[in-house]
Amino acid sequence: MRAVLLAIAEPDLSLLGDITALGAEPVASYEAVLCRPSYPLTDKELIGNIAVYEAIVQSSDSGETVRLG
């Protein structure tokens, strides 16, 4: 078995400016992989994000607006 080393480039987060929780989630995941400070989103926010992602897919499939809540 061989060991594989992965090089992870440091992203330039300054390019993101003000971002929403949806945009912050991938950044927070990246930070967690690098063992940086704890995940900044609450469980409620994470579940809400899943609902938003599902609504995006439903809207894309149907071409209609999907309302949450």
Secondary structure by P-SEA (a helix, b strand, c coil): cbbbbbbbcccccccccccccccaaaaaaaaaaaccccccccaaaaaaaaaaaaaaaaaaaccbbbbcc
